[in-house]
Amino acid sequence: MDFPPDNTPLYNHPLSSIENWLLELGCQQDRVNRHCWSIKYPDWQAELSFDIEELTVHYLPTESGENEVKRTFKYSLSRRDLEDAIFAGP
């Protein structure tokens, strides 16, 4: 799948590109709430939710005792910036 350049704001990406990007990163789309995604890594897991004006990332508590963290990101951020911020973990 061809993506717009990674420095392109997320709001300039077609929905299919955003979905494929998340799939390539290992995210799974919720079958009922299609705007919700989840990701699990060995040391953290998160739920992503695409809202009207922003992307919300809810990092879930871990077995190692890390606290729950919630962050929001505007769609004006580039795909690269979002990937760096979100997938580095809490």
Secondary structure, DSSP 8 states (H G I E B T S, - for coil): -----TTSBGGGS-HHHHHHHHHHTT-EE-SSSTTEEEEEETTEEEEEEE-SSEEEEEE---TT----EEEEEETTSBHHHHHHHHTT--
